[in-house]
Amino acid sequence: MENKKVIIGALVLIALSFGAGYFATPNKIKIETKEVIKTVTVKEEAKVKIVYKTKIVRVDGTVEETESSREESNTREKTDTSIVKESSKTTTKDIGLTLSALAIVDSSDIKGDREYGIHVTKRVFSNITVGAMATTDKKLGISLGLTF
């Protein structure tokens, strides 16, 4: 009967841990990348005015001068296309704190006395964690770990 209580208590503890972990996890990282194609068209127009002068000298000595002009325009379009990539990244801060519950049983006497306790770990650098634990029998401990 006592073993059933331990198994049920362990299952309840695991279920509560998964539930707390589900709600305590940070939001997922959202990465958004946009590719913008930018096209710039520039029109250049060159105007040229051509002036024609004609001078006619007649036999009787009269001089007749005429002037005519013509405008020419040269239009040229220049297109410049560039691709601009914009990227944005949204992250949430993860504090890296883990709280665990302990249930300790002597392996030679499973039906014997049990110890209960807590274990707290904190990520200190990258994937390295440092922790502390305490049990109901007033035992203390420390831990060092790696997260994968």
C-alpha positions as CSV (number, residue, x, y, z in Angstrom):
1,M,0.0,0.0,0.0
2,E,2.9,2.3,0.9
3,N,4.5,1.7,-2.5
4,K,1.3,2.7,-4.3
5,K,1.3,6.0,-2.5
6,V,4.9,6.6,-3.5
7,I,4.2,5.7,-7.2
8,I,1.1,7.9,-7.3
9,G,2.9,10.7,-5.6
10,A,5.8,10.5,-8.1
11,L,3.3,10.5,-11.0
12,V,1.5,13.5,-9.6
13,L,4.9,15.2,-9.1
14,I,5.9,14.5,-12.7
15,A,2.6,15.7,-14.0
16,L,2.9,18.9,-12.0
17,S,6.5,19.4,-13.3
18,F,5.4,19.0,-16.9
19,G,2.5,21.4,-16.4
20,A,4.7,24.0,-14.7
21,G,7.3,23.6,-17.4
22,Y,4.8,24.1,-20.1
23,F,3.6,27.4,-18.7
24,A,7.0,28.6,-17.6
25,T,8.8,28.2,-20.9
26,P,9.6,31.4,-22.8
27,N,7.9,32.3,-26.0
28,K,9.4,31.0,-29.1
29,I,11.8,33.1,-31.2
30,K,10.2,34.9,-34.1
31,I,12.4,35.7,-37.1
32,E,11.0,37.7,-39.9
33,T,12.9,38.3,-43.1
34,K,11.7,40.6,-45.9
35,E,13.3,41.0,-49.3
36,V,12.5,44.3,-51.0
37,I,13.2,45.0,-54.7
38,K,13.8,48.6,-55.2
39,T,13.7,50.0,-58.8
40,V,14.7,53.6,-59.6
41,T,14.1,55.0,-63.0
42,V,15.9,58.3,-64.0
43,K,15.0,60.2,-67.2
44,E,17.7,62.4,-68.7
45,E,16.8,64.8,-71.4
46,A,19.3,66.7,-73.5
47,K,18.0,69.5,-75.7
48,V,20.1,70.9,-78.6
49,K,19.2,74.0,-80.5
50,I,20.6,74.2,-84.0
51,V,20.6,77.6,-85.7
52,Y,21.1,77.9,-89.5
53,K,22.1,81.3,-90.9
54,T,21.9,81.9,-94.6
55,K,23.4,85.0,-96.3
56,I,22.5,85.7,-99.9
57,V,24.3,88.4,-101.8
58,R,22.6,89.4,-105.1
59,V,24.1,90.8,-108.2
60,D,22.6,94.3,-107.6
61,G,24.4,94.4,-104.2
62,T,21.5,93.6,-101.9
63,V,22.1,91.3,-99.1
64,E,19.5,89.0,-97.7
65,E,20.0,87.2,-94.4
66,T,17.7,84.4,-93.2
67,E,17.9,82.6,-89.9
68,S,16.2,79.3,-89.1
69,S,16.5,77.1,-86.0
70,R,15.6,73.6,-85.1
71,E,15.5,71.9,-81.7
72,E,16.6,68.3,-81.2
73,S,16.0,66.5,-77.9
74,N,17.6,63.2,-76.8
75,T,15.8,61.4,-74.0
76,R,17.6,58.6,-72.2
77,E,16.2,56.4,-69.4
78,K,18.5,54.9,-66.8
79,T,17.0,52.1,-64.5
80,D,18.8,51.0,-61.3
81,T,17.4,47.9,-59.5
82,S,18.7,47.0,-56.1
83,I,17.6,44.2,-53.7
84,V,17.4,45.1,-50.0
85,K,17.1,42.4,-47.4
86,E,15.6,43.4,-44.0
87,S,15.7,41.0,-41.1
88,S,14.2,41.3,-37.6
89,K,14.5,38.9,-34.7
90,T,12.3,38.9,-31.6
91,T,13.4,36.9,-28.6
92,T,12.3,36.7,-25.0
93,K,14.6,36.4,-22.0
94,D,15.0,33.1,-20.3
95,I,16.1,33.4,-16.7
96,G,17.5,29.8,-16.6
97,L,16.1,28.9,-13.2
98,T,14.9,25.3,-12.5
99,L,13.1,24.1,-9.4
100,S,12.9,20.3,-8.8
101,A,11.3,18.1,-6.0
102,L,13.3,15.1,-4.6
103,A,12.1,11.8,-3.2
104,I,15.0,9.7,-1.9
105,V,14.6,6.0,-1.0
106,D,17.3,3.6,0.2
107,S,17.9,1.1,-2.6
108,S,18.4,-1.8,-0.2
109,D,15.2,-1.1,1.8
110,I,12.5,0.3,-0.6
111,K,9.8,0.1,2.1
112,G,12.0,2.0,4.6
113,D,12.0,5.7,5.5
114,R,12.0,8.3,2.7
115,E,13.5,11.7,2.4
116,Y,12.0,14.5,0.5
117,G,13.6,17.7,-0.6
118,I,14.0,20.4,-3.2
119,H,16.7,21.1,-5.8
120,V,17.2,24.6,-7.3
121,T,19.5,25.1,-10.3
122,K,20.5,28.3,-12.1
123,R,22.2,28.6,-15.4
124,V,25.4,30.7,-14.9
125,F,27.1,30.6,-18.3
126,S,25.9,29.2,-21.6
127,N,24.8,25.7,-20.7
128,I,26.6,25.3,-17.3
129,T,24.3,25.2,-14.3
130,V,25.0,25.4,-10.5
131,G,22.5,24.1,-8.0
132,A,21.7,23.6,-4.3
133,M,19.5,21.1,-2.6
134,A,18.0,20.5,0.8
135,T,16.1,17.5,2.3
136,T,13.7,16.9,5.1
137,D,16.5,15.2,7.2
138,K,18.4,18.6,7.2
139,K,21.0,17.5,4.6
140,L,22.3,20.1,2.2
141,G,24.1,19.6,-1.1
142,I,25.4,21.4,-4.2
143,S,25.5,20.4,-7.8
144,L,27.2,21.4,-11.0
145,G,25.8,20.4,-14.4
146,L,25.6,20.8,-18.1
147,T,22.4,21.4,-20.1
148,F,22.1,19.7,-23.5
